């Protein structure tokens, strides 16, 4: 029993009523979503995170004093998340909700309904930018994008966590929220925030050093998720699809990208673990290029190249080094 997409959502009052009805049937329902029992009075701060990068921050900063629930199950594409009424109802028992407005419309609606006073919107902690799907680095929002037609635009890019510096700023905001919600353990949360942000700044230094000496700045991926990472380290992301990993590129765009791949000596087409690799493999096959994984870290699964954010980011760095011709 899931909510329909935004264009077909039921009125908020109907959703709230449905949530109340489903609460009565919880014992018969299965799944790993948070329930009222998960929010029992155990002395911990109960935090609900919208998806993995935010859940990771809350868990690492909060440690033993928090109980963190993730609204997005492992293996689910966060952009496509729909919420069952029982999950919306469970959200009301949170002490703190951490989400990223605009990333998951169903979560935005649920947060608005929840009545929870302490919420952290990651999009309010760092500025979001427009990262379109331009070819050849042309302007993302005006003029021709090299495809022979109108520019392809994507709107605000939510993938801020792929830039370690922006992610550190979000971590600091989450830490402040935990301190405010649980002053008795504020020093613990502050120490956890300091450790995590230091690791993120060290990761930033690793990327900066690890990408020196590259033979090209351009990398090609199916999903325009790496704009902030590219901007941070002076790279050029060229995406077959847009911010929406499931969108279909035009024939004109495919031709323009093929020309660019030849001109810029692109060796690799990147795909990710949570969506089909069909487009990447087709494009790579036409040009006899390699394929590899560049993970947007929207969730950790058995297919991930690592068990947490830092391990997967190190795998991403190694993949970029190989694709960009860095001698290691």
Secondary structure, 3 states (H helix, E strand, C coil): CECCCHHHCCCHHHHHHHHHHHHHCHHHCCCCCCCHHHHCCCCCEEEEECCHHHHHHHHHHHHHHEEEEECCCCCCCHHHCCCEHHHHHHHCCCCEEEECCCCCHHHHHHHHHHCCCCEEEHHHCCCCCECCCCCCCCCCCCCCCCCCCCCCCCCECCCHHHCHHHHHHHHHHHHHHHHHHCHHHHHHHHHHHHHHHHHHHHHHHHHHHHCCCCCCCEEEECCCCCHHHHHHHCCEEEECCCCCCCCCCCHHHHHHHHHHHHHCCCCEEEECCCCCCHHHHHHHHHHCCEEEECCCCCCCCCCCCCCCHHHHHHHHHHHHHHHCCCCC
